[in-house]
Amino acid sequence: MLVFLIVLLVLWLIVTIIGFAIKGLVWLAIIGIVLFLGTSAIGFVRRNTSGR
């Protein structure tokens, strides 16, 4: 599960970088940031709840 979350985080980071690199795709960068933060939050919550 941890590997899957890391792969998703890297994917969202790449999407964000591409969105900022190409001026017409700023919306892609915004989506990438939202997905990156969401995946990070889900991973953090699941990691903390599974440790109990």
C-alpha distance matrix in Angstrom:
0.0 3.8 5.5 5.1 6.4 8.8 10.0 10.8 12.5 14.5 15.4 16.7 18.5 20.2 21.3 22.7 24.6 26.0 27.1 29.0 30.5 32.0 34.3 34.3 30.5 30.2 28.7 25.8 25.3 25.4 22.7 20.5 21.1 20.4 17.1 16.1 17.2 15.6 12.1 12.8 14.3 11.6 9.0 12.0 13.0 9.9 9.8 13.6 13.8 11.7 13.9 17.0
3.8 0.0 3.8 5.4 5.2 6.3 8.7 9.9 10.6 12.4 14.2 15.4 16.5 18.5 20.1 21.1 22.7 24.5 25.8 27.2 28.7 30.6 32.9 33.3 29.6 29.0 27.9 25.0 24.0 24.2 22.1 19.4 19.6 19.5 16.4 14.6 15.7 14.9 11.3 11.0 13.0 11.2 7.9 10.3 12.3 10.0 8.8 12.5 13.8 12.0 13.4 16.9
5.5 3.8 0.0 3.8 5.5 5.1 6.2 8.6 9.9 10.6 12.2 14.3 15.3 16.6 18.4 20.0 21.2 22.7 24.3 26.0 26.9 28.9 31.4 31.8 28.2 28.0 27.1 23.9 23.1 23.9 21.7 18.8 19.6 19.9 16.6 14.8 16.7 16.2 12.4 12.7 15.4 13.8 10.7 13.5 15.7 13.5 12.5 16.3 17.6 15.7 17.1 20.6
5.1 5.4 3.8 0.0 3.8 5.5 5.1 6.2 8.7 10.0 10.5 12.4 14.2 15.4 16.6 18.4 20.1 21.2 22.5 24.6 25.8 27.3 29.7 29.7 26.0 26.0 24.7 21.5 21.2 21.8 19.1 16.6 17.8 17.6 14.1 13.0 15.2 14.0 10.3 11.7 14.1 12.1 9.9 13.3 15.1 12.9 13.0 16.7 17.6 16.1 18.2 21.4
6.4 5.2 5.5 3.8 0.0 3.8 5.4 5.1 6.1 8.6 9.8 10.5 12.2 14.3 15.3 16.4 18.4 20.0 20.9 22.7 24.3 26.0 28.1 28.3 24.6 24.0 22.8 19.9 19.1 19.3 17.0 14.4 14.9 14.7 11.5 9.9 11.6 10.8 7.0 7.9 10.5 9.0 6.7 10.0 12.1 10.7 10.8 14.3 15.6 14.8 16.7 19.9
8.8 6.3 5.1 5.5 3.8 0.0 3.8 5.4 5.1 6.2 8.5 9.9 10.5 12.4 14.3 15.3 16.6 18.5 19.9 21.3 22.5 24.6 26.9 27.6 24.0 23.5 22.8 19.7 18.5 19.4 17.5 14.4 14.8 15.6 12.6 10.2 12.4 12.7 9.1 9.0 12.4 11.8 9.1 11.6 14.5 13.6 12.8 16.1 18.1 17.2 18.4 21.8
10.0 8.7 6.2 5.1 5.4 3.8 0.0 3.8 5.5 5.2 6.1 8.7 9.9 10.6 12.4 14.3 15.4 16.6 18.4 20.2 21.1 22.8 25.4 25.8 22.2 22.3 21.6 18.1 17.5 18.8 16.6 13.5 14.9 15.8 12.5 10.8 13.8 13.8 10.4 11.4 14.8 13.9 11.8 14.8 17.4 16.2 15.9 19.4 21.0 20.0 21.6 24.9
10.8 9.9 8.6 6.2 5.1 5.4 3.8 0.0 3.8 5.4 5.0 6.1 8.5 9.9 10.5 12.2 14.3 15.4 16.4 18.5 19.9 21.3 23.6 23.6 19.9 19.8 18.6 15.4 14.9 15.7 13.2 10.5 12.0 12.3 8.8 7.8 10.9 10.5 7.3 9.3 12.4 11.5 10.4 13.6 15.8 15.0 15.5 18.8 20.1 19.7 21.7 24.7
12.5 10.6 9.9 8.7 6.1 5.1 5.5 3.8 0.0 3.8 5.4 5.2 6.1 8.7 9.9 10.5 12.3 14.3 15.3 16.6 18.3 20.2 22.3 22.9 19.3 18.5 17.9 14.9 13.5 14.3 12.6 9.4 9.9 11.0 8.2 5.6 8.6 9.5 6.7 7.2 10.9 11.2 9.9 12.2 15.0 15.0 15.1 17.9 19.9 19.8 21.3 24.3
14.5 12.4 10.6 10.0 8.6 6.2 5.2 5.4 3.8 0.0 3.8 5.5 5.0 6.2 8.7 9.8 10.6 12.4 14.2 15.5 16.4 18.5 21.1 21.9 18.5 18.2 18.2 14.8 13.5 15.2 13.9 10.2 11.4 13.3 10.8 8.4 11.7 13.0 10.5 10.9 14.6 15.0 13.4 15.6 18.6 18.4 18.1 21.1 23.2 22.9 24.1 27.4
15.4 14.2 12.2 10.5 9.8 8.5 6.1 5.0 5.4 3.8 0.0 3.8 5.4 5.2 6.3 8.7 10.0 10.7 12.3 14.5 15.4 16.8 19.4 19.7 16.1 16.4 15.9 12.3 11.9 13.8 11.8 8.5 10.8 12.4 9.6 8.5 12.3 13.0 10.8 12.3 15.7 15.6 14.8 17.5 20.0 19.7 20.0 23.1 24.7 24.4 26.2 29.3
16.7 15.4 14.3 12.4 10.5 9.9 8.7 6.1 5.2 5.5 3.8 0.0 3.8 5.4 5.0 6.1 8.7 9.9 10.4 12.4 14.2 15.6 17.6 17.8 14.2 13.8 13.0 9.8 8.9 10.2 8.4 4.9 7.1 8.7 6.4 5.4 9.1 10.2 8.9 10.5 13.5 14.1 13.9 16.3 18.6 19.0 19.6 22.2 23.9 24.3 26.0 28.8
18.5 16.5 15.3 14.2 12.2 10.5 9.9 8.5 6.1 5.0 5.4 3.8 0.0 3.8 5.4 5.1 6.3 8.7 9.8 10.8 12.3 14.5 16.6 17.6 14.3 13.6 13.9 10.9 8.8 10.8 10.3 6.5 7.5 10.4 9.1 6.8 10.1 12.2 11.1 11.4 14.8 16.0 15.4 17.1 20.0 20.6 20.7 23.1 25.3 25.7 26.9 29.9
20.2 18.5 16.6 15.4 14.3 12.4 10.6 9.9 8.7 6.2 5.2 5.4 3.8 0.0 3.8 5.4 5.1 6.2 8.5 10.0 10.4 12.4 15.2 16.1 12.9 13.2 13.8 10.4 9.2 12.1 11.5 8.0 10.1 13.0 11.5 10.1 13.6 15.4 14.1 14.9 18.3 19.1 18.4 20.5 23.3 23.6 23.7 26.4 28.5 28.5 29.9 33.0
21.3 20.1 18.4 16.6 15.3 14.3 12.4 10.5 9.9 8.7 6.3 5.0 5.4 3.8 0.0 3.8 5.5 5.2 6.1 8.8 9.9 10.8 13.2 13.4 9.9 10.4 10.4 6.8 6.4 9.3 8.3 5.5 8.6 11.0 9.7 9.6 13.0 14.3 13.7 15.2 18.1 18.9 19.0 21.2 23.5 24.0 24.6 27.2 28.9 29.3 31.0 33.8
22.7 21.1 20.0 18.4 16.4 15.3 14.3 12.2 10.5 9.8 8.7 6.1 5.1 5.4 3.8 0.0 3.8 5.5 5.0 6.3 8.6 10.2 11.8 12.7 9.4 8.5 9.2 6.5 4.0 7.0 7.5 4.6 6.2 9.4 9.5 8.7 11.5 13.6 13.7 14.5 17.2 18.7 19.0 20.6 23.0 24.0 24.6 26.8 28.7 29.5 30.9 33.6
24.6 22.7 21.2 20.1 18.4 16.6 15.4 14.3 12.3 10.6 10.0 8.7 6.3 5.1 5.5 3.8 0.0 3.8 5.4 5.2 6.0 8.7 11.0 12.7 10.1 9.7 11.6 9.0 6.7 10.2 11.2 8.4 9.6 13.1 13.1 11.8 14.5 17.0 16.7 17.1 20.1 21.7 21.4 22.9 25.7 26.6 26.8 29.0 31.3 31.8 33.0 35.9
26.0 24.5 22.7 21.2 20.0 18.5 16.6 15.4 14.3 12.4 10.7 9.9 8.7 6.2 5.2 5.5 3.8 0.0 3.8 5.5 5.0 6.2 9.3 10.4 7.8 8.8 10.6 7.8 7.1 10.9 11.3 9.3 11.6 14.6 14.3 13.9 16.9 18.8 18.5 19.5 22.4 23.7 23.6 25.5 28.0 28.7 29.1 31.6 33.6 34.0 35.5 38.4
27.1 25.8 24.3 22.5 20.9 19.9 18.4 16.4 15.3 14.2 12.3 10.4 9.8 8.5 6.1 5.0 5.4 3.8 0.0 3.8 5.5 5.6 7.2 7.8 4.8 5.1 6.9 4.8 4.1 7.8 8.9 8.0 9.9 12.6 13.1 13.3 15.8 17.7 18.2 19.3 21.7 23.2 23.7 25.4 27.6 28.7 29.4 31.6 33.4 34.2 35.8 38.4
29.0 27.2 26.0 24.6 22.7 21.3 20.2 18.5 16.6 15.5 14.5 12.4 10.8 10.0 8.8 6.3 5.2 5.5 3.8 0.0 3.8 5.5 6.3 8.6 6.9 5.7 8.9 8.0 5.7 8.9 11.2 10.0 10.7 13.9 15.1 14.6 16.6 19.1 19.8 20.2 22.6 24.6 24.9 26.1 28.6 30.0 30.4 32.4 34.5 35.5 36.7 39.3
30.5 28.7 26.9 25.8 24.3 22.5 21.1 19.9 18.3 16.4 15.4 14.2 12.3 10.4 9.9 8.6 6.0 5.0 5.5 3.8 0.0 3.8 6.2 9.0 8.1 8.5 11.7 10.3 9.0 12.4 14.2 12.8 14.0 17.2 17.9 17.2 19.7 22.1 22.3 22.8 25.5 27.3 27.3 28.7 31.3 32.5 32.7 34.9 37.1 37.8 38.9 41.8
32.0 30.6 28.9 27.3 26.0 24.6 22.8 21.3 20.2 18.5 16.8 15.6 14.5 12.4 10.8 10.2 8.7 6.2 5.6 5.5 3.8 0.0 3.8 5.6 5.6 7.3 10.3 9.4 9.4 12.6 14.1 13.5 15.3 18.0 18.7 18.8 21.3 23.2 23.7 24.7 27.2 28.7 29.1 30.7 33.1 34.1 34.7 36.9 38.9 39.6 41.1 43.8
34.3 32.9 31.4 29.7 28.1 26.9 25.4 23.6 22.3 21.1 19.4 17.6 16.6 15.2 13.2 11.8 11.0 9.3 7.2 6.3 6.2 3.8 0.0 3.8 5.5 6.0 9.4 10.0 9.9 12.2 14.4 14.6 15.8 18.2 19.6 20.0 21.9 23.9 25.0 25.9 28.0 29.7 30.5 31.9 34.0 35.4 36.2 38.1 40.0 41.1 42.5 45.0
34.3 33.3 31.8 29.7 28.3 27.6 25.8 23.6 22.9 21.9 19.7 17.8 17.6 16.1 13.4 12.7 12.7 10.4 7.8 8.6 9.0 5.6 3.8 0.0 3.8 5.8 8.0 8.9 10.2 12.1 13.6 14.5 16.3 18.1 19.3 20.3 22.3 23.8 25.0 26.4 28.3 29.7 30.8 32.4 34.3 35.5 36.6 38.6 40.2 41.3 43.0 45.4
30.5 29.6 28.2 26.0 24.6 24.0 22.2 19.9 19.3 18.5 16.1 14.2 14.3 12.9 9.9 9.4 10.1 7.8 4.8 6.9 8.1 5.6 5.5 3.8 0.0 3.8 5.3 5.2 6.9 9.1 10.1 10.9 12.9 14.7 15.6 16.8 18.9 20.3 21.3 22.8 24.8 26.1 27.1 28.9 30.7 31.8 33.0 35.0 36.6 37.6 39.4 41.8
30.2 29.0 28.0 26.0 24.0 23.5 22.3 19.8 18.5 18.2 16.4 13.8 13.6 13.2 10.4 8.5 9.7 8.8 5.1 5.7 8.5 7.3 6.0 5.8 3.8 0.0 3.8 5.3 5.1 6.4 8.8 9.7 10.7 12.6 14.3 15.2 16.8 18.5 20.0 21.1 22.8 24.5 25.7 27.1 28.9 30.4 31.5 33.2 34.9 36.2 37.8 40.1
28.7 27.9 27.1 24.7 22.8 22.8 21.6 18.6 17.9 18.2 15.9 13.0 13.9 13.8 10.4 9.2 11.6 10.6 6.9 8.9 11.7 10.3 9.4 8.0 5.3 3.8 0.0 3.8 5.4 5.1 6.3 8.6 9.9 10.7 12.3 14.1 15.5 16.5 18.3 19.9 21.3 22.6 24.2 25.8 27.2 28.6 30.1 31.8 33.1 34.5 36.4 38.5
25.8 25.0 23.9 21.5 19.9 19.7 18.1 15.4 14.9 14.8 12.3 9.8 10.9 10.4 6.8 6.5 9.0 7.8 4.8 8.0 10.3 9.4 10.0 8.9 5.2 5.3 3.8 0.0 3.8 5.4 5.1 6.1 8.6 9.9 10.5 12.0 14.3 15.2 16.2 18.1 19.9 20.9 22.1 24.0 25.7 26.7 28.1 30.1 31.5 32.5 34.5 36.8
25.3 24.0 23.1 21.2 19.1 18.5 17.5 14.9 13.5 13.5 11.9 8.9 8.8 9.2 6.4 4.0 6.7 7.1 4.1 5.7 9.0 9.4 9.9 10.2 6.9 5.1 5.4 3.8 0.0 3.8 5.4 4.9 6.2 8.7 9.8 10.3 12.3 14.1 15.2 16.3 18.3 19.9 20.8 22.3 24.3 25.6 26.6 28.5 30.2 31.4 33.0 35.4
25.4 24.2 23.9 21.8 19.3 19.4 18.8 15.7 14.3 15.2 13.8 10.2 10.8 12.1 9.3 7.0 10.2 10.9 7.8 8.9 12.4 12.6 12.2 12.1 9.1 6.4 5.1 5.4 3.8 0.0 3.8 5.4 5.2 6.3 8.6 9.8 10.8 12.3 14.2 15.4 16.6 18.4 20.0 21.1 22.7 24.4 25.7 27.2 28.8 30.3 32.0 34.1
22.7 22.1 21.7 19.1 17.0 17.5 16.6 13.2 12.6 13.9 11.8 8.4 10.3 11.5 8.3 7.5 11.2 11.3 8.9 11.2 14.2 14.1 14.4 13.6 10.1 8.8 6.3 5.1 5.4 3.8 0.0 3.8 5.5 5.2 6.1 8.5 10.0 10.5 12.1 14.1 15.3 16.4 18.1 19.8 21.1 22.3 24.0 25.8 27.0 28.3 30.3 32.4
20.5 19.4 18.8 16.6 14.4 14.4 13.5 10.5 9.4 10.2 8.5 4.9 6.5 8.0 5.5 4.6 8.4 9.3 8.0 10.0 12.8 13.5 14.6 14.5 10.9 9.7 8.6 6.1 4.9 5.4 3.8 0.0 3.8 5.5 5.2 6.0 8.6 9.8 10.4 12.0 14.1 15.3 16.2 18.0 19.9 21.0 22.1 24.2 25.7 26.7 28.5 30.9
21.1 19.6 19.6 17.8 14.9 14.8 14.9 12.0 9.9 11.4 10.8 7.1 7.5 10.1 8.6 6.2 9.6 11.6 9.9 10.7 14.0 15.3 15.8 16.3 12.9 10.7 9.9 8.6 6.2 5.2 5.5 3.8 0.0 3.8 5.5 5.0 6.1 8.5 9.9 10.5 12.2 14.2 15.3 16.4 18.3 20.0 20.9 22.5 24.4 25.7 27.2 29.5
20.4 19.5 19.9 17.6 14.7 15.6 15.8 12.3 11.0 13.3 12.4 8.7 10.4 13.0 11.0 9.4 13.1 14.6 12.6 13.9 17.2 18.0 18.2 18.1 14.7 12.6 10.7 9.9 8.7 6.3 5.2 5.5 3.8 0.0 3.8 5.5 5.3 6.1 8.6 9.9 10.6 12.3 14.2 15.3 16.5 18.3 19.9 21.3 22.6 24.2 26.1 28.0
17.1 16.4 16.6 14.1 11.5 12.6 12.5 8.8 8.2 10.8 9.6 6.4 9.1 11.5 9.7 9.5 13.1 14.3 13.1 15.1 17.9 18.7 19.6 19.3 15.6 14.3 12.3 10.5 9.8 8.6 6.1 5.2 5.5 3.8 0.0 3.8 5.5 5.0 6.0 8.4 9.8 10.5 12.0 14.0 15.3 16.3 17.9 19.9 21.1 22.2 24.3 26.4
16.1 14.6 14.8 13.0 9.9 10.2 10.8 7.8 5.6 8.4 8.5 5.4 6.8 10.1 9.6 8.7 11.8 13.9 13.3 14.6 17.2 18.8 20.0 20.3 16.8 15.2 14.1 12.0 10.3 9.8 8.5 6.0 5.0 5.5 3.8 0.0 3.8 5.5 5.3 6.1 8.6 10.0 10.6 12.1 14.3 15.5 16.3 18.3 20.1 21.1 22.7 25.2
17.2 15.7 16.7 15.2 11.6 12.4 13.8 10.9 8.6 11.7 12.3 9.1 10.1 13.6 13.0 11.5 14.5 16.9 15.8 16.6 19.7 21.3 21.9 22.3 18.9 16.8 15.5 14.3 12.3 10.8 10.0 8.6 6.1 5.3 5.5 3.8 0.0 3.8 5.5 5.1 6.1 8.6 9.9 10.4 12.2 14.2 15.2 16.5 18.4 20.0 21.4 23.5
15.6 14.9 16.2 14.0 10.8 12.7 13.8 10.5 9.5 13.0 13.0 10.2 12.2 15.4 14.3 13.6 17.0 18.8 17.7 19.1 22.1 23.2 23.9 23.8 20.3 18.5 16.5 15.2 14.1 12.3 10.5 9.8 8.5 6.1 5.0 5.5 3.8 0.0 3.8 5.4 5.2 6.2 8.5 9.9 10.7 12.2 14.1 15.5 16.6 18.2 20.2 22.0
12.1 11.3 12.4 10.3 7.0 9.1 10.4 7.3 6.7 10.5 10.8 8.9 11.1 14.1 13.7 13.7 16.7 18.5 18.2 19.8 22.3 23.7 25.0 25.0 21.3 20.0 18.3 16.2 15.2 14.2 12.1 10.4 9.9 8.6 6.0 5.3 5.5 3.8 0.0 3.8 5.5 5.2 6.0 8.5 10.0 10.5 12.0 14.2 15.4 16.3 18.4 20.7
12.8 11.0 12.7 11.7 7.9 9.0 11.4 9.3 7.2 10.9 12.3 10.5 11.4 14.9 15.2 14.5 17.1 19.5 19.3 20.2 22.8 24.7 25.9 26.4 22.8 21.1 19.9 18.1 16.3 15.4 14.1 12.0 10.5 9.9 8.4 6.1 5.1 5.4 3.8 0.0 3.8 5.5 5.2 6.1 8.6 10.0 10.5 12.3 14.3 15.4 16.7 19.2
14.3 13.0 15.4 14.1 10.5 12.4 14.8 12.4 10.9 14.6 15.7 13.5 14.8 18.3 18.1 17.2 20.1 22.4 21.7 22.6 25.5 27.2 28.0 28.3 24.8 22.8 21.3 19.9 18.3 16.6 15.3 14.1 12.2 10.6 9.8 8.6 6.1 5.2 5.5 3.8 0.0 3.8 5.4 5.1 6.1 8.6 9.8 10.7 12.3 14.2 15.7 17.5
11.6 11.2 13.8 12.1 9.0 11.8 13.9 11.5 11.2 15.0 15.6 14.1 16.0 19.1 18.9 18.7 21.7 23.7 23.2 24.6 27.3 28.7 29.7 29.7 26.1 24.5 22.6 20.9 19.9 18.4 16.4 15.3 14.2 12.3 10.5 10.0 8.6 6.2 5.2 5.5 3.8 0.0 3.8 5.5 5.2 6.1 8.4 10.0 10.6 12.1 14.3 16.1
9.0 7.9 10.7 9.9 6.7 9.1 11.8 10.4 9.9 13.4 14.8 13.9 15.4 18.4 19.0 19.0 21.4 23.6 23.7 24.9 27.3 29.1 30.5 30.8 27.1 25.7 24.2 22.1 20.8 20.0 18.1 16.2 15.3 14.2 12.0 10.6 9.9 8.5 6.0 5.2 5.4 3.8 0.0 3.8 5.5 5.2 6.0 8.6 10.0 10.6 12.4 14.9
12.0 10.3 13.5 13.3 10.0 11.6 14.8 13.6 12.2 15.6 17.5 16.3 17.1 20.5 21.2 20.6 22.9 25.5 25.4 26.1 28.7 30.7 31.9 32.4 28.9 27.1 25.8 24.0 22.3 21.1 19.8 18.0 16.4 15.3 14.0 12.1 10.4 9.9 8.5 6.1 5.1 5.5 3.8 0.0 3.8 5.6 5.2 6.2 8.7 10.1 11.0 13.2
13.0 12.3 15.7 15.1 12.1 14.5 17.4 15.8 15.0 18.6 20.0 18.6 20.0 23.3 23.5 23.0 25.7 28.0 27.6 28.6 31.3 33.1 34.0 34.3 30.7 28.9 27.2 25.7 24.3 22.7 21.1 19.9 18.3 16.5 15.3 14.3 12.2 10.7 10.0 8.6 6.1 5.2 5.5 3.8 0.0 3.8 5.5 5.2 6.2 8.6 10.1 11.5
9.9 10.0 13.5 12.9 10.7 13.6 16.2 15.0 15.0 18.4 19.7 19.0 20.6 23.6 24.0 24.0 26.6 28.7 28.7 30.0 32.5 34.1 35.4 35.5 31.8 30.4 28.6 26.7 25.6 24.4 22.3 21.0 20.0 18.3 16.3 15.5 14.2 12.2 10.5 10.0 8.6 6.1 5.2 5.6 3.8 0.0 3.8 5.4 5.2 6.0 8.6 10.4
9.8 8.8 12.5 13.0 10.8 12.8 15.9 15.5 15.1 18.1 20.0 19.6 20.7 23.7 24.6 24.6 26.8 29.1 29.4 30.4 32.7 34.7 36.2 36.6 33.0 31.5 30.1 28.1 26.6 25.7 24.0 22.1 20.9 19.9 17.9 16.3 15.2 14.1 12.0 10.5 9.8 8.4 6.0 5.2 5.5 3.8 0.0 3.8 5.6 5.4 6.4 9.3
13.6 12.5 16.3 16.7 14.3 16.1 19.4 18.8 17.9 21.1 23.1 22.2 23.1 26.4 27.2 26.8 29.0 31.6 31.6 32.4 34.9 36.9 38.1 38.6 35.0 33.2 31.8 30.1 28.5 27.2 25.8 24.2 22.5 21.3 19.9 18.3 16.5 15.5 14.2 12.3 10.7 10.0 8.6 6.2 5.2 5.4 3.8 0.0 3.8 5.6 5.4 7.1
13.8 13.8 17.6 17.6 15.6 18.1 21.0 20.1 19.9 23.2 24.7 23.9 25.3 28.5 28.9 28.7 31.3 33.6 33.4 34.5 37.1 38.9 40.0 40.2 36.6 34.9 33.1 31.5 30.2 28.8 27.0 25.7 24.4 22.6 21.1 20.1 18.4 16.6 15.4 14.3 12.3 10.6 10.0 8.7 6.2 5.2 5.6 3.8 0.0 3.8 5.4 5.7
11.7 12.0 15.7 16.1 14.8 17.2 20.0 19.7 19.8 22.9 24.4 24.3 25.7 28.5 29.3 29.5 31.8 34.0 34.2 35.5 37.8 39.6 41.1 41.3 37.6 36.2 34.5 32.5 31.4 30.3 28.3 26.7 25.7 24.2 22.2 21.1 20.0 18.2 16.3 15.4 14.2 12.1 10.6 10.1 8.6 6.0 5.4 5.6 3.8 0.0 3.8 5.5
13.9 13.4 17.1 18.2 16.7 18.4 21.6 21.7 21.3 24.1 26.2 26.0 26.9 29.9 31.0 30.9 33.0 35.5 35.8 36.7 38.9 41.1 42.5 43.0 39.4 37.8 36.4 34.5 33.0 32.0 30.3 28.5 27.2 26.1 24.3 22.7 21.4 20.2 18.4 16.7 15.7 14.3 12.4 11.0 10.1 8.6 6.4 5.4 5.4 3.8 0.0 3.8
17.0 16.9 20.6 21.4 19.9 21.8 24.9 24.7 24.3 27.4 29.3 28.8 29.9 33.0 33.8 33.6 35.9 38.4 38.4 39.3 41.8 43.8 45.0 45.4 41.8 40.1 38.5 36.8 35.4 34.1 32.4 30.9 29.5 28.0 26.4 25.2 23.5 22.0 20.7 19.2 17.5 16.1 14.9 13.2 11.5 10.4 9.3 7.1 5.7 5.5 3.8 0.0
